[in-house]
Amino acid sequence: MKTYLIAALLFFNFNFYSQSFVFDQKMYKSIEDKTIKFDEINKRVEESFKNRIIDAKGSGWKVYQRWKYMASFEVDENGYLPNSIAIDKMKTEFKESPSFNDKIYRKSLNNLWAPAGPFTYTNKGSWSTGQGRVNCSVTDPNNEDIIYIGAAAGGVWKSTDGGLNWSPKTDFIDSIGISGLAIDPNNTNVIYAITGDADGADTVFDGLYKSNDGGDTWIKMGLTDVNYGRTILIDPNNSNVVIVGTNSGVYRSEDGGLSFELTSDSDVIYQLAFHPTNSNIVYASNSTGGDTFIYKSVDNGVNWEMKKSFVRVKKMLMATTKADPNYLYLLGANTSGDLNGFKGVYLSVDAGENFTLKNDRTDILESYQSYYDLALAVSQTNKDLIYTGCINMWGSKDGGITFTKLNHWSNISDPRYTHADIHNIRTVGSDVYVSSDGGIYISKDAGNTFVNRTSGLQISQFYKMDTSPLTNSRLVGGLQDNGGYVSDNDVWSNFYGGDGMDTAINPVKPHLAYGFTQYGGNLYEYNFNSKYDGSFIANHSYEKGEWVTPLEISNRGNIYGGWKEIEELVNRTWKPITNNSNGYNIKNMKVNPLYPNRLLYYRKSKANANFDELIYTEEERDNLGNLVPKVITLPSTSRLVKNLAAICFNPVNPAIFYILYAGKIYKTADSGKTWNDISFNLPYSTTYCIAAQGNQKNSVYVGTNLGVYYFDEESNSWSLFNNGLPRVKVTELKINTSENNLMASTYGRGIWRVALPSGTLAVEEQVLNEYKGGIFPNPSNGVFKINVSIEEPLKMAIYDVSGKMIFEKSFQSLSPNDEINISNNPKGIYLLDIKSDQYTIRKKILIK
């Protein structure tokens, strides 16, 4: 069957379903037609897990949970996930917004975002250390030092020295997730990339891109009318022939990707492969319903013939070898039902005409999450040497008859370690390249040892992040797949493993950082002043929270976690401090920066699960000593689904807070009694977080799937604040006024920082006109002198780290004998600001 197609629509990448054990092409249509809601999708998935041990390694439950968490932010007013029309609207409004064009940015918003890492790290406590998920890689056939990788949410990266150094190549295309790569063997400056994340749905599909200059610039070629793809072939005898495997069949181009023809509408194509010496022979593995089929073309992908069917095998990978061009290996997997998802290794010795089962006994998959990650490769110099990957790597030296486990996901000292969850294995001669949830690993000795070549790839997927109140040179964050990370002056360490979630730095003891694992199960601590590894502090095994369970620390050092109740860590044990559970987990929680007992949190409403309820605690306690929560009346809206997505306190005024509710940004100045919609001109987007500065302009920042937007009340308008920031989901924002920076965590490009816009309080020290004195003592108890003589009128102001003025006085002159007393203020960092006609002095002071 042949159908001529021109790229037209942008489809959202619901690739999770297509590889899972629940959904097929009908589900895609249901989502596009908006005939199935987000809650119903979750019910179907969770039903499929009811007979499984969901906490077992490789169950697939974790992959679903992280998808569910990120997708929950995208649910529309009627409970649906966005279809192609909604995504197209989002892109259009973004590009048509007045602040999209750099040339018309307000000058104050031209500050350039800079990457803060992690680029590399030291392991200080992780049992499964890694840095970020890589889906695929390719090597220049003429120069093995040139390598490209495709990250799930971090784009295409290029190395010209065998993986020692890397540079990003696709930061500003519409979707920087990558599922497939190919290099033209006749002109290695030509690269093709399939966007989106075909394994985990972490990024949307945005078609096929092509570069003609080694990745420096990219052109969108089309195929935007499919849901996802992952395999690209370029005919070595005719570079104009490009064949792509997608969720809706095989597409073939004869003009270098300008237009495509559907040559096989055989549902999901997992893999395509050329015969090593005859490009007229093309193989395809296809999944339809619950079965898998192997197809073969003998006319360069124009027509196809089914050669082998596999009943109750839902995924099949293929591998060929130059060592024997007629060899075709298959690796089969079942993604549902059986505890042993392994469905056999097969071999054809006659170019795909017949297949022989080699092994279906050795459980080389060790899981049933092969819908998420599965890999197969064969040496190009030894036709009997096979490599497979799912959770761990396995190898066979006898053509698949017997297998040996090559590594284990938690044995980080093994020289063959490649991190858990292997998405791709490929061979170049006897070299082996492994793409996993931890990064890219390369073996130069046929798999006996691997070298981690992820250093330099800033592709970490952060859920949450926090900064020290004293300096943003100290950070902590939680990474999908790769645990908890801390940074001290841009030196990064991985202090626990698994999935890193919400994190926090103690403002009273800023040398201590904390991080949760999924569901708030375990809490880990890192001491910046110690040379030791991160340490386990407490668990919460008796009750699971949300996938990303909230963690907060008050200005007095109280450590709070949010499950069905808010609980406080006391002597390494969690103790409830509220007593108003409605059966639903707390989704998000914030503690007021000024008052340790004032907490704001939200969860589903018991009265209607389509609604969220917002709850606030103040100083009141019941007769058992628990905080007394109060449900806040939320703004009126006609939406059927009334969900909260983010909350934030104003750091100066405890009565002011902000919420993202029902697709709008609201502000209250009276602790929730009344609300004002401040959305104004904010373009339609998916918003993940809010941060408020608390300055005179009441500046607010939001992190979205399109970047960062800035708002101030003087203009009542939002402006894009994206200069230099990749097109990536921004999951957390932190303002550090002590260093005048805004920090952003992203889901795919690590941590970024930018100077706050001009007009907000600048906190950096500055001295004009030859001032060479100092403050003494500093630190002090709040009483100090300034070693300066100014013989002219001046004004002095002192600010706390939130930007609030706590002292103001005019002087006719100032001498070193003049004493300043602010001892009635809490311990912490403050900013001294002196201005006269001749002098501007700005210095940090510390009260201990």
N, C-alpha and C positions, 0 to 999 in steps of 0.2 A: 504494500500500500504506500502511495506517495502523496504527500500533501504539501503544497508550497506555502511557506509561512513567512510573514514579515513581522519583526519585533513590534509589539504594540503595547501590551499591558505590563504593569509591574505587579507581580504576585508576591504576597507575603510568604516567607519560607517556613511552611509547616512541615519540614522534612522529618521532624521527629516521628510523625505518625506513619509515614510511608514505610519506614524501616521497622517500626514497632510491630507488635503482635496483635494490634487492635485495628489499625486503620489502613485504608487503601485509597485508591483514587476517588472513590465516592466521598470520602471524608474531605478531600481537597475541595470538591464541588460544594459540599455542605458548608464549609467555611466561607468559600467565595460567595455563595448565594445567601449566606447568613441564615441557614436553617438549623444550625446547631450552636448552642451557647457554650461558653467557656466551662461552666459548671458541669454540663452534660459530658463534655470531653473528659473532664477529670473523673467523673463517675465511671466512664467506660474503662479508662486506664486502670483505675484503682480496683475495679472488678476483676481485671485480668491478673492482678497480683494476689488475690485473696487466698490462694493455695500455696503461696511462696513464702520463704523466709526472707523478708524484705531487707533485713539488716545484713544478710550474708554478702560477702565480697562478690561482686559481679552479678548481683541479682537484677540490676537494671533500675532499681527503685531510685537510687541516687540521681541517675541521669534524668529521670522523670521529674523528681522534686526540684532540681535546679531549673529545668525548663518551666515548670509550673510557677515558680517564684518570679522569674523574669517576665513571663507572659502575663502574670496577674496585673502588672502595671499598665498593660495595653488594652485591657477590657473596656469596651465603649459603654455608652449610657444605657444600652439595652442588654448588655451582658455578652456581646459578641467580641471576638477577636477581629482585628482590622483585616479587611480584604483588599484587593488591588485598588479599588476606588479610594479607600481611606488612606492607603500608603501613598498613592499618587497625590492626593490632596495635601498630605503632610509635606511631601517634597516640594510641591509647587509653592505653598505658602512660605516655606523656609527660604526658597530661592527668590521669591518676590518681595520678601520683607525688606524694608528700607535699609536695614543695617547689614544685609548680606554682603553687599559690595564693599570691599575694603576702602575704596576711594571715598565713601561717604560715611565712614565710621566717625562718630564724634571723637575728637582728638584724645579725650580721656580714656577711650576704650581701645586705643591702638597698642596698649601694652602687649608684649609678645609672651605667649605661653612657652614655657621651657620644660623639657622632660626631666623628671626627678628620679626615674628608675622604676623598678629594679632592672639594671642591665646585667648584673651578675650578683652573686651572693656567697656567703659562707654558711654552711650548715651548722646550726647550733641547737639541735634538738629534734629535727624532723626525721621520721622513720620512712618517709617516702618523698624525699626532697626533689623539687623540680621548680620550674620558673613560669611555664606557660604552655598552652596547648598548640601543637603543630599538627595540621591535618595531612600535609603532603610536602614533597620536595622533588626537585629535578636538578640534574647536573648538566652543564654544557658538554655535549659530546666531544667537542674539540679542546676543552680545557676543564679538567676536573676540579680546578680550584674555584671555578665559578659555579656557585650553588644558589638556587632560589628555594625559599620555603614559603608555604602558605599557612598562615595561622588562622585558627577558628574565628577569632574576633580581632586580630591584629594586623591583617593585611599580608602583602607580599614583601619579603625581605630578600636582599641580595648580598652575597659574600663573594669577594674576588680573591680570597686567600684561603680557601678550603674550610671556611667556617670560623676562622679566628676573629673576624670583624664582620659586622653586618650593617646595612643601611636600609631604612624603610622606603618602599617604592609606591605605595598606594594610599597614603594617608587621607587624601582628599577626594577619592571617588565616593560614590553614593553608598556603597556598602563595602567595608574593609574586611569582612570575613572571606576566607578563601577555602574552597573545597578541592580544586583541581588545577594543575599546572601542566604546561607542555612547552617544549622548546622546538622550534623549527630546526631540524638537523642540517638543512641546507643554508640557513642564515640564522645563526644563533643569537642575533639581536632581536629576533621575532619571538615573542613570548605570548602565550594565551593563558588566561586565568578565568576560572569559574568562580563567581562570587557566592557568598552565603556559606552557611555551615551545614553541609549535608549530613553530618553525623550527629550533631547535638542541638541544632536549631538555635545557636547562640547569636546568629546574625541573619539578616534577611538576604534573599537571593535578588540580585540585580543584573542578571544576564551575564554574557560572556564579554570579557575585555581583552584587548590586544595591544601589545606594545611593539613598536618597530625600532626601538632604540635601547634595548637591553633593560627595559623596565623604568626608564626615566619618565616617560609620558605614556598615557593609556587612552584608548579609544573604545567606547562601548560599541560592540558589534551586533548585539541582538540577543535572541533567545530569551527575552524577558517575558515571553508568554508561556513559560514552563515554570514549575514550582522550584525545582532545583536540579543540579547536575553535579557530577564529580569526575567524569572521565573524558579526556580529550586526546584524540589521536591526530597526528599530522603525517600525511603520506610522505615517506622519505624520498619517493620518486616524483612527487608532484606536490609542492608546498601549498598549492591552492586548495587541495583537498583536505578539509578539516572535518573530523567525525566526532560528535559529542554524544555521550550517554546521559540521558535525563530521566526524570521520573515518569515521563510520558512517551518514552521510546528513544530511538536513534535518529539523530539529525545529522545531515551531511551537507557540506558546503563545497562548491567547486570554484569559489571566487575569494578564497582567503577569509571567510567568515562574514562577508557582506550580506549574504542571504543563505538560508538553510532550507532544506527539503526533508520532510519526515519520511524516512525510508523503512521504518519499522515502528508501528504504534503498539509495541508489546509491553506496555506498562513500564514498571521500574527497571532501569538498566543499572546494575551495580558496577559493571566493569566492561571495558572494551580492550581488545588486545590484537595487535598485528601478528601474523606469522613472522618470525624474525628475518626471513630472507625473501618473502613474497608478500608484498603489501596488498595484493589482490585478495588474499585470504585474511578475513577479519573475524574475530570471535566476539560474542556478546553473551553475558550472563544476565538473565532476566528473572524477575520475581513477579508472579501474577497470582493473586489470591494467597493460598497457602503453599504453593508449589514453586519450583524453580526450573528454568529451562536454559539449555545451552544452544545458542544459535551460531550459524556459520555463514559467512558470505564469501563467495569466490569471485566477486566482481567489484571489489573495493568498497563494499558497504552499500551497494545499490539495492540488491535483493538478498533475502535472508532465508535460510532453511533451518528448521529446528532439528537438532541432532540428538539431544538427550533430555529427558525430563526426570525430575526428582520430586517424588511425592513427599509432602510434609517437610520439605527443606525450604526454608524461607530466604536464605541468602547463600550465594555461591560466588566465590572469588576464583580468579584464574591466574596462571603464571606460565610464561614461556621462557625458553633459554636458547641462546646462541650455541650452546654446547651440543644441542640436538634440536634443530628447528622444528621437527615434527612432534616434539614433546609438548603436551598441554596438561598442566596440573590443575586440579580443582580442589577447593576446600569448602565444605558444606557446613551450614549451621542452621539450627532451629532456634528462633528467638522467643519461643513460648512453650509452655507446657512441660517439657522434659527438664529435669534437673541437669541432665547432661545434654547441653545444647549442641555438642559435636555430632555432625552427621557424615563424617567421613572425608578421607583424602582419596581422590581418584586420579588416574593417569591415562591419558591417551598417547599412544606412540605413533599414531597415523593422522596427525593434524586434525584432531577433533572428530574423527569418524566413529570411533569406538572408545569406550572407557572401561577401565578395570578398577575395582575397589582395592585400595592398598591397605587402608587402616580405618576402622570405625570403632576401635576398642579403647585406645588411649585418649583420655579426655584432655586434649591439648587446649581446649578453650577454657575449662575450669569455671564456666559461668554460662548464663544465657543472656548476656548483654551484647551479643554480637551485632544486634541492630545498630549499636552505637560505635563499636570498634571491632574490627576484624582485619587481619592482614595476612598476605601470602606472597612469598617470593622464592625464586630458585636461582642458584648461582649461575652466572653466565659462562663459567669455565668448567663447572662440574654438574652434569645433568641430574645427579642423584642427591645433591645437597640442597635441602629445602629448609626454609624458615617460615614459621607461622607466628602470629601474635594475636592475642586478645587481651587478657590481663597481663600475662607474662609471655616471653618468647620461648618457643620450642624449636628444636631442630631435628632433622633426619638426614642421615648420611647414606641411606640405602633406598632412596626413592620413595619414602613414605611408609615403608614396612614397619619400621620402629622409630620412635621419637624419644628425645631426651629434653628435659626442661633446661633451658640455657640460663635463666635467671629467675629471680623472685622480686615482686614489686616492692617488698619491704626490706630487702637485703641490699642496703645502699653501699656497703663495703665491697660487694662483688664487682670485679672489674668488668663484668658483662651487664651491669645495671643499666636499664633503659626507662625506668619509671613505669607505673601501671598504665593500662588502657592504651593499647597500641593501635594507631589508626592506619599506618602505612609502613610497609617494608619494601625496599627496592634494592636491587643489586646493580653495581657497575663493575663488570669483571668479577673479581672476588671480594670487592668492597661491599659493605652492607650499610644502608641508611635506614634509620628507624625514626618515625615520627610518632610521638606519644603525647599524653597529657602533660608531661614534664618538659618537653622540648624536642630537640633534634640530637640524635646520637649516631656517631659514625664509627664503623669498624674497618680497619685496614688489614685485618688478618682473618677474614672469613668468619667473623662472629665470635672469635675467641676472647677478644676484649673490645670494649666500646669507649669512646671518648665523648663526653658531653660537650657539644658545640653550641649550646644555647646562649652562652655568654655574649652579651651585646644585643640580644633580642628583647626589646621592651614590649612584651606581649602578654603580660600578666593580666588576669581577669579578676579585678578586685570587687568584692561585694561592699565592703565598708573600709573606712580609714579614719584615723584620728591623729592629731598633732599635739605636741607638747605646748602648754600655755606659755612656756618661757621662750621656746624657739622652734621654728618649723624644721630645723635640721634634725629633729627627732620625730619619727613617724612610726605608726603601727598600722597594719592592714591585714585583711583576711582575703586569701586568694582561693578561687575555685580550683580544686584538684591539688593545690600546693601549699596548703596550711597557712600559718601565720608568719608574716614578715615584719621586721623592724628595720628602720634606717637611722643611723647615727652619722650625721654629716655626709650623707649620700653613700655611706657604706652599709650595704644591706646584709641581713642575716635571716635565715629561715629557722624559727625557733620552735615550731611544732608542725606536724604533718597532717595528712588527710585534707579535709576541706576547711579552709579558714573562713570564718564568718564575721560577726561584728567584733570590733576591737575598741580599746580605749586606753588612754594614758592617764594616770592618776595626777590630777592637778596639784595635790598636796605633796605627793612624792613623785615628782615628774621623772624620776629615774626608773619607775616601774610601769610596764606596759602589760596589757592583758588581751586575751583573745579566746573566743568561743570556737568550738567545732560545731558541726551541724546539729540543729535542734537544741542548742545550748547544752549539749551532753557533757562536754568537758571544758574546763576553764584552765588556761595556761598563762604563766607569768614570765616576763622577761625583765631582767635587771640590767639597765644600760651601764651601770657602774661595775658590773661583775664580768669576769672573763668566762663565766660558766654558761652552760646551755640553758635554754628555757626549761621551766619546771611545771609539772602538773600541780594544780592548786585544789580543784574541787570538781565533783561530778554532779550531775542531776539525772541519774539513770532512772529514777522512779517516775519521771514524767517528761515527755518530749514537748519541746516548744515548736515554734515555727522553724522552717528550714533555716532562715536567718533569724535566730532568736536575739532580741535586742539586749545590749549591754551598755550601761551608763555608769559614770562615776561623778559624784557630786563635788562641789567646791570644798567640802570637808573630808573628802576621801571615801564616802560611802559607796560601795560597789553594789549596783543593782542589776538584776536580770529579770526578764519578763517572760513568764510562762503563762499559766492560767491566772496566776497572781503575780504581783511584783514581789520579788524576794531579794533580801539583802544578804551579802556574804559576811558571816560572823564566825571568826575562828575556823575558816575554811569549810564552813557548812552553810548551806542556803536556808534562810529563815523567812517565811512569808511575812510581809508587812502590810498587806491588804487582805481583805476577806470579802471579796465581791465577785468571785468567779461566776461567769455565766455559761461555762462549759467550752468556750472558745479560747484559743491561744491569743495572747497579746501580739499584734503584728509589728508594732513600732512603739518606741518609748523615748522620751527626752526628759532630762532633769533640768530644772531651771538653773542657769549659771550662778545665780545669787542666793538661792534658797534651796537647801538640800532636800526638803520634804515636799517641794512642789514639783510634781511629776505630771507629765502629759502623755497619754497613751491611747491607742485605739485597738479595736478588735471587732469581730462580727457582732451584729446585734442578735440577741436571742429571739426577739420578736419577729425579725425578718432577716434571713441570712443574706439577702441582697443588699442590705444596708450595713454600714459600719457605724459604730458609736465611739464618740470621743469622750475621754474621761480625764478629770483633773483632780489632783490631790493638793491640799494646802497644809495648814498646820494642825487641823483638827484630827483627833484620834479617838477611837472608841475605848470602852472600858478594858479591852484586852491590849491596848497599846497600838492597835493597827491604825494606819492612815485611813481616813474616811473619804473614799472617792466620790466624785459628783459627776453625773453624766451631763455633758454640755449640749445644749440645743444647737444643732448645726444649721447652716443657712438653708433656706427653702430652695428646692430644686424639683423640676418635673422629671428628672431622670428616673428610670426604673431601677437602675443599679447605682447605688449611692455609696461609692467606695472612697476611702481615704488612701492617699498614696505617700504623703510625706507631711511631717510636722516640724516646727522650729520655734524656739523662743527668741524674742529680742533679748540680747545679752545685757541691756541696760535697764529696761523697764519690764518687770515680771508680769505685768498685766497685758503686755503685747505679745501675741504669738501669731504664727502664720500656719495655714494648712493648705494642702492640695486636696481638694474635695470635689468629687463629681466633675472632674476635668477643669476646674477653675482654681485660681489662687485667691485665698481669702485672708484678711487681716482682722484681728480683734484688738481693741485697745482697752477692753474692760473684762479680760479673762473669760471671754466667750459669751457675754451677755448680748452683744451686738456684733455684726460682721459686715465688712465691706469687701466687695469684689474688686480686687486690684489686677485682674487679668488684663484688662485694657487691650493692647495690641499684641499680646504674647501669641505667637503663631501656634497652630495646632501641632502638638508633639506629645511624645510620651515623656513624662516628668518623673524623675526618681528621687530627687532630694531638693531641699531648700536650705539656705543659710542666710542669716540676717546679721548686718554689721552693727546696728545700734548707734550710728552716727547721726548728725543733724539731718541728713537726707533720708534717714531710715532706709538705707540701701539694702536691697534684697537680691540674692542670686539663686537661680534654679539650674539644676543639672538635668539635661534631657538626652534623648537619643540623638539629638542633632547638635549637642554641645551645651554651652553655658549662656544664659541670658541674665542681664543686669537691669535692675529697676531702682529708681529713686523717686521720692514723693514730690520733688520739685517739678519734675516733668510729667509725672504720672504716665510714664511710658517705659516699655521694655526695649532693650538694645542687645543685639547679639554681641557676646564678649568672647570671641572665638579665635582671635588672631594667632595662628600657629597651632591651634589645637586640632588634632585629627578628628575625622568624622566618626565619633565613637560614643557609646553610651557613657554618660557621666553618672556614677552611682553614689558619690558622696562629695560634699563640699565642706571645707573647713576654713574659717577666716582666722588668720593669726595677725592681730593688729600690732603685736610687739615687734613684728618684722615686716608689717605692711604687705602681707602676701595673702593670696587666695590659693588654697590647695584643692586639687580635684583628683579623686580616684576614678578610674575608668574600667570598663569591662572589656579589656582587650589590649589596652595600650599603657597600662601601668599608672603611675602617679605623675601629675603635672602641677606646675606652680606658675603664678603670674603676680606681678605687682598690682595692688588694688588701684582702681581708677583714680585719677587725680580729682581733687575736690573732697575726697574722704581723708580722714586723719592719717597723715604720714608719720610713722613712728620711728623711722630710722634716725639714728643720731646724726646731727649735723651742726657744725660750728662755723660761723662766718666771721671774718675780720680778726683773724689771729688770736682767737681765744685758745689758751693753752692750759687752762686750769682744770680743776676736777671737783668732784663732790666728796665731802668727807664727813663722817665715815660713810662708806657705801660698800657693802650693805650696812643698814642702820636699823634702829628700833623705830624709825619714823621721824627722828629729830636729826637734822643735818645742816651743814653749812656749804656754801658754794665759794670756791677759791677764785673769786673774780672781783674786780672793782669796775663798776660802770657808773660814771659820773653824768648820768642823764636819765630822764624819766623812762621807765620800762614797765612792761606787764609780764607777770609770771602766771602760768597755769600748769596744773599737774593733772594728768589723765590716768585712769586705770587701763588695763589691757583691752577692755571692751570699747574704749574710746570715750567713756564717761568722764566729764570734768569733775574732779573731787576737791580742787583747790584753785582759787583765783585771787590775785592781789596786785594792786598797782604800787609801784615804788617811785620815789623821786630819784633815788640812786640805790646802788647795791654794793656792799663791801663784804670781805671774807668773814666779818664778825657777825653778820646778820644770820640769825637762826631761823630755820624753817621747820615747822612742826606739823606733821600729818600722822602722828602716832595713833590717832583714833581710827585709822583705816586698817583693813585686814592685811595680813602678810601677802607679799607678792611683788610683781614687777609694775612699775609706774613710769610715766614719761613726764619729764620736766621740760617745759617750753618757756623760754625767755625771749622777749622781743623788744628791741629799742630801735632807734633810728640807725645805729651803727652795727648792732649785734643781733644775730639770731642764734640762739643756743638751744639745742635739743639733746638731752641726755637721758639715759635709762637710770632709774634708781630702784633699789631693792630693799624692801622691808622684811626683816626676818623676825 
